[in-house]
Amino acid sequence: MIESAARKLAMELVGHRDAINRELSRNGVRFGIYQNGTYHDRLFPYDPIPRIIESDEFDDMEAGLKQRVDALNAYLRDIYSDKRAIKDGVVPEEYVYTSSGYFPQVNGVMPPGGIFAHIAGEDLVQGQDGRWWVLEDNLRIPSGASYPLFARDIERRISPSLFRNVHVRDNRDYPRLLRKSMDFVSTDGIAVVLTPGRCNSAFFEHAYLAEKTGAALAFPEDLEVVDNKLYFLDYSGKRHRVGVVYRRLSDEYLDPFAFNPDSVIGVPGILSAYRSGNVAIVNAPGNGAADDKAIYYFVPDMIRYYLGEEPILHNAPTYMPMFERDRNEVLDRLGELVIKDVAEAGGYGVVFGSSLDARQREELADRIKAEPRRFIAQEVIQFRDIDVANPKTGELEPRKCDLRAFVVTGKNTHVWYSGLTRYSSVPGQMIVNSSQGGGFKDTWVLAKDTGVEHDCAPGSESVRVLEQSRKHPLALVTASKADNLFWLGRYTERVFTTLSQFFPFYDRVMDTDVDAFRPFARALDLPEDFEDFDAFIHSFLYDENNPDSVRSAIVYAFNNAVILRPELGSRSLQQVELAMGSIVEASVCAGADADIFKHRDIADNMLAFWGGVEDSPVDPTLKSFIFVGKYMERLDLYTRFGYRMDELKAPLAKLANYLMPLQGLPVPQCFAEGLRWLVGKLPQRGYGALADKLGVLLDDFDGRISTKGLKDLGMLNTMDMDAARI
């Protein structure tokens, strides 16, 4: 009855679907996918009807998940040390050492705290009879917790009365649980989230979890190993000791010295630092030896062996072609089973035998005979459908859904009071992975009658009203992020001032004086010999392939901003995200009256972004990096448009004010290079006196410019307004 009442009330969210999706969009809640060798950064499809799990049902699941993950951690400790499970015949030796996830490089290494799987993503489905089945254990770099975490926050604000009437266990503690686990195993130093880069499919999650945990978001080039210790490099080249790394890249690419020598996204020497006990890595290298799909077969026996308990959760009935009896069963029933390639992930390499014709089954049978270790076969579990609201019609339609539950292990093992429910985008399709185009739902775990429950005991921690205020100091700004901050200031200013200057000229053109636009084009080094004025204007405003268009400037601003979520916060970055959405919408209705209002919105977004950063608890020195770029760009643009000297006093004073907090601190090269370029241009524009004033600032930079030989800066964006360069 409680679940039924909750389900009925939850349907209120269907009417708020568009509003929730707008909020997800403005916050950049994305999951990238690769199709035909091309990366597509897209919004992660969201369905407003949550999966609802009753309190008692979840308690049973929670006990089973803790049991399973504790056993898997015990197995990993064992096979990388005493190997008792092999000696006692629990897991055959050939299965351990032939696993692609087993790495002898970490044999004999006991990670800090004795924990291998700090974060486990357990994929479950619910059968028609209500029983829960575990389909996979993900112990390497499971992703997805950020999406229901973010969605719930929006749901609570969209329909607060709903959450007063439905007692749902609070899911906001995930970042705290994650940070507690990281702190528990940390050796000595700061915490970082290591991301392989902006184009990783789960980059939003990397940045968001760094923001919420207070860890520094690091790219591989931001880290280096010296004397078997891991260091984080700030923009001046100063080293900061790292105690724990929450890595979000695969073992194979983690360290080119130890694993794949061709990796360009790893940190050379990090495994040596880890083996020496000088840094903790979350999750530990080598965990793939336990989440190999073939090892899954033995997990129930692991629970009995290590814990002396009977498994609470069910494994899907599984067959191992390495065993002759199982292989014969698989080959005889190939058309009834689901076949999985143990080397694949993300829904790839999964084949339903019923979908194959006779020739395809024969080919698959030959592959199984040739490489029996590579495959497992499972009975097809007819798991429950869950309703999904059709985004076009609003009608409810059944879809296959699974549940990724997150288990966080530190001093204790916790099962997060939520989970990522993924649904198939195609009716009847049983593969629901995000990488295969599926969407996601929130997962509500109902509270007991006593009220809403939290992951932490009441009173165990004081409530932080401004949790988001824990921002990074300038000391944790890397060389690449120093450039990101500077160019974010420049590009947002370029968008604002260019649009502000554009419309007075455009109004004169509308009064039939086409030549009136040529001074504007000349000021920005744009071609003046346009034959088709409307085509020229469309290119200037909307052409994403024109690096000098307003749209390109917004995209460049966004590309710099999205890297800075942990430093600036999601709320501030909303405005840049909204500006990008507005320019895309304006390009669709270009020439209509509506596009004029979109441009007004874009200018307002820039004002809101600057105001949000200025009024935020962000470190003042870090703010300076943005606003130095902003006012340097404003002086450049104002002098291009021929402003009077008295009109330049305000931006000049602002530039000086924002340089004040940086007195005595190292100055990034982008400051000096940008200012030097501007000083060189000003006399040609008739601003010799201004060049002299800025030259004094430039002289002050001497001796403070960070000139250390830095690695690839990744997202560094240049700004050259001379369109003739193309």
Beta strands, then each sheet from edge to edge (+ up, - down):
strand 1: 33-35
strand 2: 38-40
strand 3: 51-53
strand 4: 119-126
strand 5: 132-138
strand 6: 190-194
strand 7: 216-218
strand 8: 223-226
strand 9: 229-233
strand 10: 239-247
strand 11: 280-282
strand 12: 314-315
strand 13: 318-319
strand 14: 337-341
strand 15: 350-352
strand 16: 375-379
strand 17: 385-389
strand 18: 396-409
strand 19: 413-415
strand 20: 420-423
strand 21: 439-441
strand 22: 443-445
sheet 1: 1+ 2-
sheet 2: 3+ 22+
sheet 3: 12+ 5+ 4- 18+ 17-
sheet 4: 12+ 5+ 4- 18+ 19-
sheet 5: 12+ 5+ 4- 18+ 20- 21+
sheet 6: 7+ 6+ 10+ 9- 8+
sheet 7: 7+ 6+ 10+ 11+
sheet 8: 13+ 16- 14+ 15-
end
